Amino acid sequence: MYCVKCGVKLEDTEKICPLCETEVYHPIVKQEQVPPNYPPDKRPPAKKKTKIINGVVLFLIFIPLLTSLISDLQPDGAINWFGYVAGALTLAYIAFGLPMWFKRPNPAIFVPCFFAATVAYLKYIDFVTDGDWFLSFAFPAAMYFCLIISTLATLLFYLKRGKLYIWGGFVIALGFFFPLIELLLSLTFDLRFIGWSAYPFVVFGLLGGVLIYLAANRFARDAVQRRLFF
């Protein structure tokens, strides 16, 4: 027996297609009534050992942090490069460890927090190295990337439909990131603007346009789903 929508092979007892969630229909095959494993309103709650995982993550971060501090202090008793390691480990914990403390972490909050910490880390590197590239290059690039990623995460988290539209818009916005980077590099480091960013800009624009077209055209979307089985 096969799904009438996506064409995937199904068991005779299937009632809903596991890929496209279409109701199974066959005029000849009669589906067996299989009792569910649990009543619909009495499923066992999933046990999450978040405290243990968080403890392991903190321990794994503390070991390289302490090792780096000792290694940096040994030659001359001064802190030279430890700040780079501490900042990188802090970013890693904010990205992967901090959301574990919450049952349902909201990406609309955690993604901007991660990028705010990233901007602060870049500012620290700029301060330590006495550079002048932060405000003219790193800050606008990081803020633009933060804007599109935060928008993507927020829309995917709150909206249940139109995800192809969201991904299409994100891919197009990502294409604009490359001309921005080339412009910032040219202004900050006096590099010649040769236009290499036009190639990824066009590629990402076309990919985003294809996603939006599939979102608007149901027949094309169904044909692609049947071909690729997703």
C-alpha positions as MATLAB code, in Angstrom:
seq = 'MYCVKCGVKLEDTEKICPLCETEVYHPIVKQEQVPPNYPPDKRPPAKKKTKIINGVVLFLIFIPLLTSLISDLQPDGAINWFGYVAGALTLAYIAFGLPMWFKRPNPAIFVPCFFAATVAYLKYIDFVTDGDWFLSFAFPAAMYFCLIISTLATLLFYLKRGKLYIWGGFVIALGFFFPLIELLLSLTFDLRFIGWSAYPFVVFGLLGGVLIYLAANRFARDAVQRRLFF';
ca = [
       0.000    0.000    0.000;
       1.275    3.446   -0.909;
       0.459    6.981    0.197;
      -1.911    8.721   -2.220;
      -0.035   12.028   -1.811;
       3.711   11.393   -1.573;
       3.837    7.798   -2.846;
       5.828    6.298    0.030;
       5.255    2.611    0.818;
       3.070    2.031    3.881;
       2.240   -0.876    6.124;
      -1.301   -2.207    5.979;
      -1.962   -1.043    9.531;
      -0.880    2.552    8.916;
      -3.620    5.160    9.305;
      -1.538    8.277    8.675;
       1.450    8.623    6.360;
       4.576    9.088    8.520;
       6.096   11.513    5.960;
       3.322   13.840    4.809;
       0.709   12.982    7.493;
      -1.949   12.289    4.861;
      -4.799   10.010    5.889;
      -4.282    6.561    4.404;
      -6.943    5.402    1.974;
      -7.200    2.149    0.059;
     -10.506    0.847   -1.354;
      -9.555   -2.833   -0.960;
      -7.160   -3.172    1.993;
      -8.938   -3.004    5.332;
      -6.853   -1.614    8.132;
      -6.616   -3.566   11.328;
      -7.709   -1.910   14.513;
      -4.518   -1.833   16.562;
      -4.897   -0.515   20.128;
      -2.509    2.337   21.017;
       0.313    1.732   23.447;
      -1.058    4.377   25.814;
      -4.433    6.073   26.229;
      -4.474    9.422   24.390;
      -4.640   11.424   27.647;
      -2.298    9.266   29.758;
       1.083    9.196   28.119;
       4.116    8.814   30.402;
       5.965   12.112   30.850;
       9.405   12.273   29.308;
      12.175   12.414   31.872;
      14.831   14.990   31.173;
      18.023   14.915   33.166;
      18.778   18.569   32.537;
      20.575   19.159   35.834;
      23.035   16.349   35.192;
      23.658   17.515   31.621;
      24.174   21.107   32.757;
      26.624   19.943   35.398;
      28.594   17.966   32.824;
      28.669   20.959   30.431;
      29.900   23.300   33.159;
      32.555   20.796   34.179;
      33.729   20.370   30.584;
      34.004   24.156   30.226;
      35.757   24.617   33.588;
      38.579   22.188   32.744;
      39.958   24.029   29.658;
      39.291   27.358   31.383;
      41.466   26.464   34.379;
      44.095   24.795   32.212;
      44.371   27.856   29.973;
      44.679   30.204   32.961;
      47.486   28.157   34.509;
      49.288   27.849   31.176;
      49.061   31.605   30.576;
      50.347   32.503   34.059;
      53.312   30.128   34.077;
      55.858   31.979   31.840;
      55.813   35.480   33.364;
      52.947   35.513   35.865;
      50.829   37.795   33.682;
      47.618   37.185   31.776;
      48.259   37.517   28.059;
      45.944   35.356   25.970;
      43.618   33.845   28.582;
      40.888   36.363   27.760;
      40.502   34.951   24.263;
      39.913   31.437   25.590;
      37.563   32.620   28.334;
      35.504   34.627   25.858;
      35.244   31.759   23.394;
      34.183   29.311   26.109;
      31.624   31.799   27.407;
      30.121   32.091   23.934;
      29.978   28.310   23.637;
      28.177   28.031   26.983;
      25.666   30.768   26.089;
      24.907   29.023   22.800;
      24.654   25.414   24.012;
      24.628   25.285   27.811;
      22.456   28.189   28.934;
      19.288   27.112   27.058;
      19.418   23.741   28.863;
      18.304   25.410   32.087;
      14.876   26.069   30.573;
      12.197   23.572   29.616;
      11.288   25.409   26.415;
      13.986   27.955   25.573;
      12.727   30.836   23.469;
      15.067   31.512   20.517;
      13.712   35.066   20.284;
      15.538   35.695   23.585;
      18.583   33.433   23.420;
      19.691   34.231   19.860;
      19.974   38.014   20.489;
      21.714   37.285   23.797;
      24.268   35.125   22.005;
      24.942   37.815   19.406;
      25.197   40.484   22.117;
      27.852   38.359   23.810;
      29.565   37.896   20.426;
      29.673   41.657   19.838;
      31.106   42.164   23.336;
      33.758   39.513   22.657;
      34.732   41.180   19.370;
      34.931   44.522   21.158;
      37.237   42.956   23.744;
      39.522   41.629   21.004;
      39.527   45.060   19.360;
      40.432   46.700   22.685;
      43.229   44.257   23.512;
      44.799   44.451   20.063;
      44.432   48.250   19.805;
      42.612   47.780   16.510;
      40.216   50.069   14.704;
      38.194   47.471   12.799;
      35.352   46.936   15.253;
      32.960   49.814   14.543;
      33.594   49.869   10.804;
      33.560   46.108   10.127;
      32.738   43.685   12.954;
      29.888   45.615   14.560;
      27.703   46.218   11.445;
      28.407   42.700   10.108;
      27.503   41.067   13.433;
      24.401   43.210   13.867;
      23.081   42.396   10.376;
      23.693   38.679   10.914;
      22.024   38.917   14.329;
      19.002   40.618   12.757;
      18.357   37.960   10.111;
      19.077   34.991   12.410;
      16.891   36.398   15.202;
      14.072   37.075   12.752;
      14.334   33.529   11.375;
      14.356   31.922   14.829;
      11.438   34.048   16.056;
       9.245   33.380   13.035;
       9.951   29.631   13.070;
       9.217   29.505   16.797;
       5.916   31.391   16.759;
       4.493   30.635   13.305;
       3.304   27.137   12.487;
       2.646   27.710    8.787;
       4.430   29.349    5.879;
       7.858   28.000    6.762;
       8.933   27.893    3.121;
       8.196   31.615    2.862;
      10.279   32.196    5.990;
      13.219   30.144    4.736;
      13.019   31.763    1.302;
      13.155   35.247    2.794;
      16.020   34.209    5.052;
      18.077   32.838    2.146;
      17.528   36.050    0.168;
      18.510   38.167    3.190;
      21.595   35.982    3.605;
      22.524   36.799    0.021;
      22.640   40.515    0.890;
      25.171   39.675    3.616;
      27.954   39.085    1.066;
      27.822   42.522   -0.626;
      27.723   44.042    2.847;
      30.858   42.137    3.858;
      32.717   43.167    0.705;
      31.724   46.799    1.231;
      32.819   46.763    4.882;
      36.130   45.117    3.965;
      36.706   47.775    1.331;
      35.955   50.647    3.706;
      37.844   49.239    6.694;
      40.962   47.729    5.152;
      41.184   49.806    1.943;
      40.607   46.784   -0.272;
      39.486   47.142   -3.843;
      35.782   46.497   -4.415;
      35.951   43.948   -7.240;
      32.398   42.625   -6.999;
      33.031   39.004   -5.979;
      30.011   39.244   -3.678;
      27.686   39.359   -6.701;
      28.121   35.612   -7.286;
      26.871   34.380   -3.883;
      24.281   37.176   -3.917;
      22.766   35.855   -7.162;
      22.967   32.200   -6.025;
      21.258   32.853   -2.699;
      18.703   35.079   -4.385;
      17.773   32.323   -6.828;
      17.576   29.705   -4.071;
      15.369   31.945   -1.979;
      13.177   32.659   -4.985;
      12.772   28.931   -5.633;
      11.677   28.364   -2.022;
       9.143   31.172   -2.210;
       7.854   29.816   -5.532;
       7.404   26.353   -4.000;
       5.605   27.914   -1.058;
       3.186   29.721   -3.381;
       2.697   26.868   -5.882;
       1.135   23.844   -4.235;
       1.400   21.592   -7.288;
       5.126   22.253   -7.668;
       5.639   21.703   -3.935;
       3.813   18.377   -3.993;
       5.811   17.256   -7.031;
       9.105   18.041   -5.284;
       7.945   16.239   -2.143;
       7.081   13.131   -4.134;
      10.442   13.214   -5.863;
      12.546   13.814   -2.768;
      10.326   11.999   -0.210;
      10.166   14.770    2.393;
];
